[in-house]
Amino acid sequence: MGEQDGALKQVGELFGKVGWDKRLQDLSMDEVVGIVLVIQKVEGIDDVYTEEHLADLFNKYGRKPEQFDYDIPF
């Protein structure tokens, strides 16, 4: 089992505890915070994906477009 498989296994176990059939809007605040905390601690994710790829994913899914309405100062 590779590092990616280990990271995915940890996330799979997490969602198994929360419930695969739950929609995001049906999660409690504690479940959402728990998911965030566990995913932040998943080991090996940065060993599987390049920093550039992770940054691209964060920019695609983790930021609102209006956060980029400014000029870059350099």
TIMI-2910 file (N, C-alpha, C, CB; in pm, 1 decimal, decimal comma, always signed):
<rs>
+----------+----------+----------+----------+----------+----------+----------+----------+----------+----------+----------+----------+------+
!      n_x !      n_y !      n_z !     ca_x !     ca_y !     ca_z !      c_x !      c_y !      c_z !     cb_x !     cb_y !     cb_z ! resn !
+----------+----------+----------+----------+----------+----------+----------+----------+----------+----------+----------+----------+------+
!    +85,0 !   -117,1 !     +0,0 !     +0,0 !     +0,0 !     +0,0 !    +89,6 !   +123,4 !     +0,0 !    -96,7 !     -0,2 !   +122,3 !  Met !
!    +69,1 !   +215,1 !    -96,7 !   +149,4 !   +334,7 !   -107,4 !   +104,2 !   +442,0 !    -10,4 !   +145,2 !   +387,2 !   -247,7 !  Gly !
!   +181,1 !   +551,1 !     -9,0 !   +148,5 !   +661,0 !    +81,4 !    +12,5 !   +720,4 !    +48,4 !   +255,9 !   +769,4 !    +74,8 !  Glu !
!    -20,4 !   +731,5 !    -82,2 !   -149,6 !   +786,4 !   -121,8 !   -261,5 !   +698,1 !    -68,9 !   -159,0 !   +799,7 !   -275,3 !  Gln !
!   -243,3 !   +566,6 !    -79,2 !   -344,4 !   +474,8 !    -28,3 !   -365,0 !   +493,9 !   +121,2 !   -305,1 !   +330,3 !    -58,1 !  Asp !
!   -256,4 !   +515,3 !   +197,0 !   -266,5 !   +536,8 !   +341,0 !   -343,9 !   +662,0 !   +374,4 !   -129,6 !   +544,4 !   +402,4 !  Gly !
!   -316,1 !   +771,1 !   +301,2 !   -387,7 !   +896,9 !   +323,8 !   -535,6 !   +881,0 !   +289,3 !   -325,1 !  +1010,8 !   +240,2 !  Ala !
!   -562,7 !   +816,1 !   +177,1 !   -702,1 !   +794,9 !   +137,4 !   -773,9 !   +702,0 !   +234,4 !   -709,0 !   +737,7 !     -4,2 !  Leu !
!   -702,9 !   +604,4 !   +287,6 !   -762,1 !   +512,8 !   +385,7 !   -803,1 !   +589,7 !   +511,7 !   -662,3 !   +399,1 !   +421,7 !  Lys !
!   -716,1 !   +681,5 !   +556,5 !   -749,1 !   +760,7 !   +674,9 !   -873,4 !   +845,3 !   +651,6 !   -631,5 !   +850,3 !   +713,7 !  Gln !
!   -883,0 !   +907,1 !   +534,2 !  -1000,6 !   +988,7 !   +502,4 !  -1124,4 !   +899,6 !   +490,5 !   -978,4 !  +1068,5 !   +370,7 !  Val !
!  -1108,3 !   +783,0 !   +431,5 !  -1220,5 !   +689,5 !   +420,8 !  -1271,5 !   +645,0 !   +556,3 !  -1180,0 !   +568,7 !   +340,3 !  Gly !
!  -1180,2 !   +617,5 !   +647,9 !  -1220,9 !   +578,7 !   +783,6 !  -1293,3 !   +693,4 !   +853,8 !  -1098,2 !   +535,2 !   +866,4 !  Glu !
!  -1246,1 !   +814,3 !   +831,5 !  -1310,8 !   +932,4 !   +889,2 !  -1455,5 !   +943,0 !   +842,1 !  -1233,4 !  +1060,1 !   +851,9 !  Leu !
!  -1476,1 !   +933,6 !   +710,5 !  -1611,5 !   +944,6 !   +658,5 !  -1696,8 !   +824,5 !   +696,1 !  -1608,4 !   +960,1 !   +508,4 !  Phe !
!  -1633,4 !   +709,9 !   +719,4 !  -1707,1 !   +594,7 !   +769,0 !  -1764,1 !   +621,3 !   +907,4 !  -1617,6 !   +471,8 !   +772,1 !  Gly !
!  -1689,3 !   +694,2 !   +991,2 !  -1737,5 !   +728,9 !  +1125,1 !  -1848,6 !   +833,1 !  +1119,6 !  -1622,4 !   +780,5 !  +1211,0 !  Lys !
!  -1833,1 !   +931,1 !  +1031,4 !  -1932,1 !  +1039,1 !  +1021,5 !  -2058,9 !   +988,9 !   +952,8 !  -1873,6 !  +1160,0 !   +944,3 !  Val !
!  -2040,3 !   +906,4 !   +851,0 !  -2153,4 !   +854,1 !   +775,2 !  -2143,9 !   +894,2 !   +629,6 !  -2284,9 !   +902,9 !   +834,3 !  Gly !
!  -2127,6 !   +796,7 !   +543,6 !  -2112,0 !   +822,2 !   +400,7 !  -2237,5 !   +882,3 !   +339,8 !  -2076,4 !   +694,3 !   +328,4 !  Trp !
!  -2352,4 !   +856,4 !   +399,0 !  -2477,4 !   +901,5 !   +339,0 !  -2517,3 !  +1042,4 !   +382,0 !  -2587,4 !   +805,6 !   +373,7 !  Asp !
!  -2439,3 !  +1107,4 !   +465,8 !  -2472,0 !  +1242,3 !   +512,6 !  -2428,9 !  +1347,1 !   +411,1 !  -2405,4 !  +1270,0 !   +648,0 !  Lys !
!  -2519,6 !  +1442,7 !   +390,3 !  -2485,2 !  +1557,8 !   +307,5 !  -2416,0 !  +1660,8 !   +395,7 !  -2611,9 !  +1618,6 !   +238,5 !  Arg !
!  -2338,2 !  +1746,6 !   +336,0 !  -2265,7 !  +1847,5 !   +411,4 !  -2360,4 !  +1930,3 !   +498,1 !  -2187,9 !  +1938,4 !   +316,6 !  Leu !
!  -2474,4 !  +1966,5 !   +444,1 !  -2569,0 !  +2048,5 !   +519,3 !  -2630,8 !  +1973,6 !   +637,4 !  -2678,6 !  +2097,6 !   +427,3 !  Gln !
!  -2618,7 !  +1843,0 !   +640,2 !  -2673,2 !  +1763,3 !   +749,3 !  -2572,4 !  +1736,8 !   +861,3 !  -2723,4 !  +1632,7 !   +695,7 !  Asp !
!  -2447,5 !  +1777,5 !   +842,0 !  -2345,0 !  +1755,7 !   +943,5 !  -2360,4 !  +1855,4 !  +1057,3 !  -2205,0 !  +1766,4 !   +882,1 !  Leu !
!  -2329,8 !  +1810,6 !  +1176,4 !  -2328,7 !  +1901,3 !  +1290,6 !  -2200,9 !  +1984,6 !  +1285,7 !  -2339,0 !  +1822,6 !  +1425,2 !  Ser !
!  -2197,1 !  +2091,7 !  +1361,3 !  -2077,5 !  +2174,8 !  +1367,6 !  -1958,0 !  +2092,3 !  +1416,0 !  -2100,6 !  +2296,1 !  +1460,4 !  Met !
!  -1979,9 !  +2007,3 !  +1515,9 !  -1872,6 !  +1922,9 !  +1566,9 !  -1820,0 !  +1827,5 !  +1460,0 !  -1921,0 !  +1844,1 !  +1687,5 !  Asp !
!  -1908,8 !  +1773,1 !  +1378,2 !  -1865,2 !  +1682,1 !  +1272,0 !  -1780,9 !  +1756,6 !  +1168,4 !  -1987,1 !  +1615,9 !  +1204,1 !  Glu !
!  -1821,9 !  +1876,7 !  +1132,7 !  -1746,4 !  +1955,2 !  +1035,2 !  -1608,7 !  +1989,2 !  +1090,7 !  -1822,7 !  +2083,9 !   +997,9 !  Val !
!  -1602,8 !  +2036,5 !  +1213,9 !  -1474,9 !  +2070,9 !  +1275,8 !  -1388,1 !  +1945,9 !  +1288,1 !  -1496,8 !  +2135,8 !  +1414,9 !  Val !
!  -1447,3 !  +1834,4 !  +1325,4 !  -1372,9 !  +1707,9 !  +1334,6 !  -1314,1 !  +1666,3 !  +1201,1 !  -1463,0 !  +1597,6 !  +1386,8 !  Gly !
!  -1392,3 !  +1679,8 !  +1094,4 !  -1343,9 !  +1646,2 !   +960,4 !  -1224,6 !  +1734,3 !   +923,5 !  -1457,0 !  +1662,3 !   +856,1 !  Ile !
!  -1237,6 !  +1863,1 !   +946,7 !  -1128,9 !  +1956,3 !   +914,7 !  -1003,1 !  +1919,6 !   +992,6 !  -1170,6 !  +2101,9 !   +946,0 !  Val !
!  -1017,8 !  +1893,6 !  +1121,2 !   -902,0 !  +1860,5 !  +1204,3 !   -833,4 !  +1732,6 !  +1159,7 !   -943,9 !  +1847,6 !  +1348,6 !  Leu !
!   -912,8 !  +1630,8 !  +1130,5 !   -854,1 !  +1502,6 !  +1089,1 !   -784,0 !  +1516,4 !   +954,7 !   -962,4 !  +1393,2 !  +1081,2 !  Val !
!   -847,9 !  +1583,8 !   +859,5 !   -787,1 !  +1598,9 !   +727,3 !   -658,6 !  +1680,6 !   +735,9 !   -885,7 !  +1665,2 !   +630,0 !  Ile !
!   -655,2 !  +1780,2 !   +823,6 !   -532,5 !  +1858,0 !   +841,2 !   -418,2 !  +1770,7 !   +892,0 !   -556,4 !  +1974,0 !   +937,8 !  Gln !
!   -450,4 !  +1667,0 !   +966,6 !   -347,5 !  +1582,4 !  +1026,8 !   -315,5 !  +1457,1 !   +946,4 !   -389,9 !  +1542,6 !  +1163,9 !  Lys !
!   -381,0 !  +1438,9 !   +831,9 !   -354,2 !  +1320,7 !   +749,7 !   -207,9 !  +1323,9 !   +707,5 !   -448,7 !  +1315,3 !   +624,5 !  Val !
!   -136,5 !  +1220,7 !   +746,3 !     +5,7 !  +1213,6 !   +713,7 !    +25,7 !  +1157,6 !   +574,1 !    +80,4 !  +1127,9 !   +816,2 !  Glu !
!   +122,5 !  +1212,5 !   +505,7 !   +159,4 !  +1160,0 !   +375,6 !    +98,0 !  +1233,1 !   +258,3 !   +122,2 !  +1018,9 !   +368,2 !  Gly !
!     +0,7 !  +1319,1 !   +280,7 !    -63,9 !  +1384,9 !   +167,5 !    +34,6 !  +1475,0 !    +93,8 !   -185,1 !  +1466,4 !   +214,7 !  Ile !
!   +122,1 !  +1541,9 !   +167,7 !   +219,3 !  +1629,3 !   +102,0 !   +336,9 !  +1551,3 !    +43,8 !   +270,5 !  +1733,2 !   +200,3 !  Asp !
!   +347,9 !  +1424,0 !    +78,0 !   +449,5 !  +1338,9 !    +17,5 !   +400,6 !  +1278,3 !   -114,0 !   +489,9 !  +1228,2 !   +114,3 !  Asp !
!   +269,3 !  +1272,3 !   -130,1 !   +208,9 !  +1211,1 !   -247,9 !   +192,2 !  +1314,6 !   -359,3 !    +72,9 !  +1148,2 !   -212,1 !  Val !
!   +150,6 !  +1434,7 !   -322,5 !   +124,0 !  +1538,9 !   -419,8 !   +228,4 !  +1649,4 !   -407,9 !    -17,4 !  +1595,7 !   -401,2 !  Tyr !
!   +261,7 !  +1711,3 !   -519,4 !   +358,4 !  +1820,2 !   -515,9 !   +297,1 !  +1941,4 !   -447,3 !   +405,5 !  +1856,3 !   -658,2 !  Thr !
!   +383,4 !  +2026,2 !   -394,9 !   +337,0 !  +2148,2 !   -329,1 !   +258,0 !  +2234,7 !   -427,6 !   +456,4 !  +2227,5 !   -271,2 !  Glu !
!   +303,3 !  +2239,4 !   -551,9 !   +233,9 !  +2318,4 !   -654,0 !    +92,3 !  +2265,1 !   -677,9 !   +313,7 !  +2317,5 !   -785,9 !  Glu !
!    +79,1 !  +2132,7 !   -685,7 !    -52,8 !  +2072,7 !   -706,9 !   -144,8 !  +2100,2 !   -588,2 !    -39,9 !  +1921,2 !   -729,9 !  His !
!    -93,1 !  +2087,5 !   -466,5 !   -174,1 !  +2116,4 !   -348,2 !   -214,1 !  +2263,4 !   -344,6 !    -97,6 !  +2079,2 !   -220,3 !  Leu !
!   -124,3 !  +2353,5 !   -383,6 !   -157,0 !  +2496,0 !   -387,8 !   -265,5 !  +2522,8 !   -491,6 !    -31,3 !  +2579,6 !   -419,2 !  Ala !
!   -256,2 !  +2457,2 !   -607,0 !   -359,7 !  +2472,2 !   -709,6 !   -495,6 !  +2426,1 !   -658,4 !   -321,9 !  +2393,6 !   -835,3 !  Asp !
!   -497,5 !  +2311,9 !   -589,2 !   -623,4 !  +2262,4 !   -533,5 !   -678,9 !  +2358,3 !   -428,2 !   -603,4 !  +2123,2 !   -472,5 !  Leu !
!   -589,9 !  +2411,0 !   -343,4 !   -634,7 !  +2505,5 !   -241,6 !   -692,8 !  +2630,4 !   -307,4 !   -518,5 !  +2543,4 !   -147,7 !  Phe !
!   -626,7 !  +2680,3 !   -410,1 !   -676,0 !  +2799,5 !   -478,7 !   -808,5 !  +2772,4 !   -549,1 !   -572,6 !  +2849,3 !   -579,5 !  Asn !
!   -824,4 !  +2651,1 !   -599,5 !   -948,0 !  +2616,7 !   -669,7 !  -1064,6 !  +2597,5 !   -573,4 !   -928,0 !  +2490,6 !   -752,2 !  Lys !
!  -1040,0 !  +2530,5 !   -461,4 !  -1148,9 !  +2493,8 !   -371,8 !  -1149,5 !  +2567,7 !   -238,8 !  -1143,3 !  +2348,9 !   -345,9 !  Tyr !
!  -1039,5 !  +2628,4 !   -200,8 !  -1029,2 !  +2682,6 !    -65,7 !  -1040,0 !  +2832,3 !    -52,7 !   -903,7 !  +2641,7 !     -8,4 !  Gly !
!  -1052,1 !  +2902,9 !   -163,7 !  -1058,4 !  +3048,7 !   -157,8 !  -1175,4 !  +3100,0 !   -239,7 !   -927,4 !  +3110,8 !   -207,7 !  Arg !
!  -1226,7 !  +3213,6 !   -196,7 !  -1331,9 !  +3281,0 !   -271,4 !  -1266,1 !  +3368,4 !   -378,0 !  -1423,4 !  +3366,0 !   -176,7 !  Lys !
!  -1325,1 !  +3377,4 !   -497,4 !  -1264,9 !  +3458,0 !   -604,5 !  -1240,3 !  +3603,3 !   -564,6 !  -1353,4 !  +3454,6 !   -726,5 !  Pro !
!  -1326,3 !  +3662,7 !   -481,8 !  -1309,5 !  +3802,9 !   -444,0 !  -1184,5 !  +3825,5 !   -359,6 !  -1431,4 !  +3851,1 !   -368,3 !  Glu !
!  -1125,2 !  +3720,0 !   -306,8 !  -1001,9 !  +3734,9 !   -230,0 !   -885,0 !  +3773,1 !   -320,2 !   -970,1 !  +3605,6 !   -154,8 !  Gln !
!   -901,4 !  +3764,8 !   -450,6 !   -793,4 !  +3794,0 !   -542,9 !   -812,5 !  +3927,4 !   -614,6 !   -781,3 !  +3683,1 !   -643,7 !  Phe !
!   -904,3 !  +4010,6 !   -567,6 !   -930,0 !  +4140,4 !   -629,5 !   -831,9 !  +4245,5 !   -578,6 !  -1074,1 !  +4185,1 !   -602,1 !  Asp !
!   -704,6 !  +4227,9 !   -607,2 !   -602,2 !  +4323,5 !   -569,4 !   -483,8 !  +4307,9 !   -664,1 !   -558,7 !  +4303,6 !   -421,4 !  Tyr !
!   -404,4 !  +4412,5 !   -671,0 !   -285,1 !  +4407,3 !   -753,2 !   -171,9 !  +4344,7 !   -673,4 !   -246,2 !  +4547,9 !   -803,0 !  Asp !
!    -91,8 !  +4264,5 !   -739,6 !    +25,3 !  +4205,5 !   -674,4 !   +132,2 !  +4314,7 !   -668,9 !    +77,4 !  +4076,2 !   -751,6 !  Ile !
!   +189,1 !  +4341,6 !   -550,9 !   +279,5 !  +4455,3 !   -533,1 !   +420,3 !  +4436,8 !   -589,0 !   +290,0 !  +4485,7 !   -389,7 !  Pro !
!   +444,4 !  +4336,8 !   -667,9 !   +578,6 !  +4319,3 !   -723,5 !   +570,2 !  +4279,1 !   -868,7 !   +657,7 !  +4215,0 !   -644,3 !  Phe !
+----------+----------+----------+----------+----------+----------+----------+----------+----------+----------+----------+----------+------+
</rs>
